[in-house]
Amino acid sequence: MTKGTNSWRAGCGESRTSGSVGGPGRRAWPKGPHRAPGRPNVVMVSGTKAQAEGLKEDLAAVLSTVGLRLAEEKTRVCHIDEGLDFLGFRIQRKAKRGSNKMFVYSWPSKKALASIMAKVKAITRQGTNNPLSDLLRQLNAALRGWAMYFRHGVSKQTFNYLNHYTWHRVVGWLRRKHRPRCTHPVRRCCP
């Protein structure tokens, strides 16, 4: 690779030493858009359904020249009012509360919420031999990463729901831990 080139292949097995960000011996990703090889994610925005279908055919032709193809089961044309799920977000145009103005909103999809709830459930189903601090450390790591990813959307209601769910899972874990001794473990462990 020559000095100053910004090919996306630089981060895929080949090392690039010129202008490396992390110091010597570290791989530096090229500037510009990043993509996972073999998994292009595309959202096309167009005026009419016919134009969007035409763009879909053009994109399929371009992808075939580089050896890729559109997955028909994952590719669809829809109106923004119907909404779509993309990279864990639900993107949909809705009327703003209290007015008739339409805005495009994005929030965590139901599938993304179900995945973090399953993770919280798995963490709180672990045995009660560990202290509460270990449980909270594991939960915080999972929830912090998920919340940082979805913080850019309209996520307040989803975060409140997840907070409520997590709190009840932790209280259930505390009740199982202190079952024979204490009827109010929350007061004792969480002042």
C-alpha positions as CSV (number, residue, x, y, z in Angstrom):
1,M,0.0,0.0,0.0
2,T,1.4,3.4,-0.9
3,K,1.7,6.3,1.4
4,G,-1.4,8.5,1.5
5,T,-3.9,6.1,0.0
6,N,-7.1,5.5,1.8
7,S,-8.4,2.3,0.5
8,W,-10.9,0.4,2.7
9,R,-8.7,-2.7,2.3
10,A,-6.1,-1.2,4.6
11,G,-7.9,-2.5,7.7
12,C,-8.7,-5.9,6.3
13,G,-5.5,-7.9,6.9
14,E,-3.0,-5.5,5.4
15,S,-1.1,-3.3,7.8
16,R,-0.7,0.4,7.1
17,T,2.2,2.2,8.8
18,S,2.0,5.6,7.3
19,G,0.0,8.0,9.5
20,S,-1.0,5.4,12.0
21,V,-3.1,6.8,14.8
22,G,-2.3,4.3,17.6
23,G,1.5,4.3,17.3
24,P,3.9,1.8,15.8
25,G,2.6,-1.7,15.3
26,R,-1.1,-0.7,15.6
27,R,-3.5,-1.0,12.7
28,A,-4.9,2.3,11.6
29,W,-8.3,2.4,9.9
30,P,-8.5,4.5,6.7
31,K,-10.3,7.8,6.8
32,G,-13.7,7.9,5.2
33,P,-16.7,5.6,5.4
34,H,-16.1,2.2,7.0
35,R,-17.9,-1.0,6.1
36,A,-17.8,-4.6,7.0
37,P,-16.6,-6.6,4.0
38,G,-19.5,-8.5,2.4
39,R,-22.3,-6.8,4.4
40,P,-23.3,-3.5,2.9
41,N,-26.1,-1.7,4.6
42,V,-28.0,0.8,2.4
43,V,-31.0,3.0,3.0
44,M,-32.2,4.5,-0.2
45,V,-34.4,7.6,-0.1
46,S,-36.3,8.6,-3.2
47,G,-39.4,10.4,-4.3
48,T,-41.8,7.7,-5.7
49,K,-42.1,3.9,-5.4
50,A,-41.2,3.6,-9.1
51,Q,-38.0,5.6,-8.6
52,A,-37.1,3.5,-5.6
53,E,-37.6,0.3,-7.5
54,G,-35.4,1.7,-10.3
55,L,-32.7,2.6,-7.7
56,K,-32.9,-0.9,-6.3
57,E,-32.3,-2.4,-9.8
58,D,-29.4,0.0,-10.4
59,L,-27.8,-0.9,-7.0
60,A,-28.1,-4.6,-7.8
61,A,-26.3,-4.0,-11.1
62,V,-23.5,-2.1,-9.4
63,L,-23.1,-4.6,-6.6
64,S,-23.0,-7.5,-9.1
65,T,-19.9,-5.9,-10.7
66,V,-18.0,-6.3,-7.4
67,G,-19.3,-9.8,-6.7
68,L,-22.0,-8.9,-4.2
69,R,-25.8,-9.2,-4.4
70,L,-28.9,-7.9,-2.7
71,A,-30.5,-10.3,-0.2
72,E,-34.1,-10.4,-1.5
73,E,-35.5,-11.4,1.9
74,K,-33.9,-8.4,3.5
75,T,-34.5,-5.9,0.7
76,R,-37.8,-4.0,0.5
77,V,-39.2,-0.7,-0.6
78,C,-41.5,1.0,1.9
79,H,-42.9,4.4,2.6
80,I,-41.3,6.3,5.5
81,D,-44.8,6.5,7.2
82,E,-44.8,2.7,7.5
83,G,-41.3,2.8,9.0
84,L,-38.4,0.5,8.8
85,D,-35.9,-1.3,11.1
86,F,-32.3,-0.4,10.3
87,L,-29.2,-1.3,12.4
88,G,-31.4,-1.8,15.5
89,F,-33.3,1.5,15.1
90,R,-37.0,1.9,14.2
91,I,-37.1,4.8,11.7
92,Q,-40.6,6.3,11.1
93,R,-42.3,9.6,10.3
94,K,-44.9,10.6,12.9
95,A,-46.8,13.7,13.9
96,K,-45.2,15.6,16.7
97,R,-47.1,15.4,19.9
98,G,-49.4,18.4,20.3
99,S,-49.1,19.6,16.6
100,N,-49.8,18.5,13.1
101,K,-46.2,18.7,11.9
102,M,-44.6,15.5,10.7
103,F,-41.1,14.6,11.7
104,V,-38.9,11.5,11.2
105,Y,-38.1,9.8,14.5
106,S,-35.8,7.0,15.3
107,W,-35.9,4.8,18.5
108,P,-34.7,1.4,19.5
109,S,-36.5,-1.4,17.7
110,K,-38.5,-4.1,19.5
111,K,-35.9,-6.7,18.5
112,A,-33.1,-4.6,20.0
113,L,-35.1,-4.1,23.2
114,A,-35.8,-7.8,23.5
115,S,-32.1,-8.6,23.1
116,I,-31.0,-6.3,26.0
117,M,-33.9,-7.6,28.1
118,A,-32.8,-11.1,27.5
119,K,-29.2,-10.1,28.5
120,V,-30.5,-8.5,31.7
121,K,-32.6,-11.6,32.5
122,A,-29.6,-13.9,31.9
123,I,-27.4,-11.8,34.2
124,T,-29.9,-11.7,37.0
125,R,-30.6,-15.4,36.7
126,Q,-27.1,-16.2,37.7
127,G,-26.6,-17.7,41.1
128,T,-26.9,-15.6,44.2
129,N,-23.4,-16.6,45.6
130,N,-21.8,-13.5,44.2
131,P,-22.2,-10.1,46.0
132,L,-24.5,-7.4,44.7
133,S,-21.6,-5.3,43.4
134,D,-20.6,-8.0,41.0
135,L,-24.2,-8.2,39.6
136,L,-24.4,-4.5,39.3
137,R,-21.0,-4.3,37.6
138,Q,-22.2,-6.9,34.9
139,L,-25.5,-5.1,34.4
140,N,-23.9,-1.7,34.1
141,A,-21.4,-2.9,31.5
142,A,-24.2,-4.3,29.3
143,L,-26.7,-1.5,29.8
144,R,-24.1,1.3,29.4
145,G,-23.0,-0.1,26.0
146,W,-26.6,-0.5,24.8
147,A,-27.6,3.0,26.0
148,M,-24.6,4.6,24.4
149,Y,-25.5,3.1,21.0
150,F,-29.2,4.2,21.2
151,R,-28.7,7.6,22.9
152,H,-29.0,9.4,19.5
153,G,-32.6,8.4,18.9
154,V,-35.8,9.3,20.7
155,S,-35.2,6.8,23.4
156,K,-36.5,8.2,26.7
157,Q,-39.6,6.0,26.9
158,T,-37.5,2.9,26.0
159,F,-34.8,3.8,28.6
160,N,-37.5,4.3,31.3
161,Y,-39.1,0.9,30.4
162,L,-35.7,-0.8,30.5
163,N,-34.8,0.9,33.8
164,H,-38.1,-0.3,35.4
165,Y,-37.5,-3.8,34.1
166,T,-33.9,-4.0,35.3
167,W,-34.9,-2.6,38.7
168,H,-37.5,-5.4,39.2
169,R,-35.0,-8.0,38.0
170,V,-32.4,-6.8,40.6
171,V,-35.1,-6.7,43.4
172,G,-36.1,-10.3,42.5
173,W,-32.4,-11.3,42.6
174,L,-32.1,-9.7,46.1
175,R,-35.2,-11.5,47.3
176,R,-33.8,-14.8,46.2
177,K,-30.4,-14.1,47.8
178,H,-31.9,-13.1,51.2
179,R,-35.1,-15.2,51.2
180,P,-34.8,-17.0,54.5
181,R,-33.4,-14.1,56.5
182,C,-35.0,-10.9,55.3
183,T,-38.4,-9.8,54.0
184,H,-37.2,-6.4,52.9
185,P,-33.8,-6.9,51.2
186,V,-34.1,-3.7,49.2
187,R,-34.0,-1.5,52.2
188,R,-31.1,-3.3,53.6
189,C,-29.0,-3.4,50.4
190,C,-30.1,-0.2,48.7
191,P,-30.5,2.6,51.2
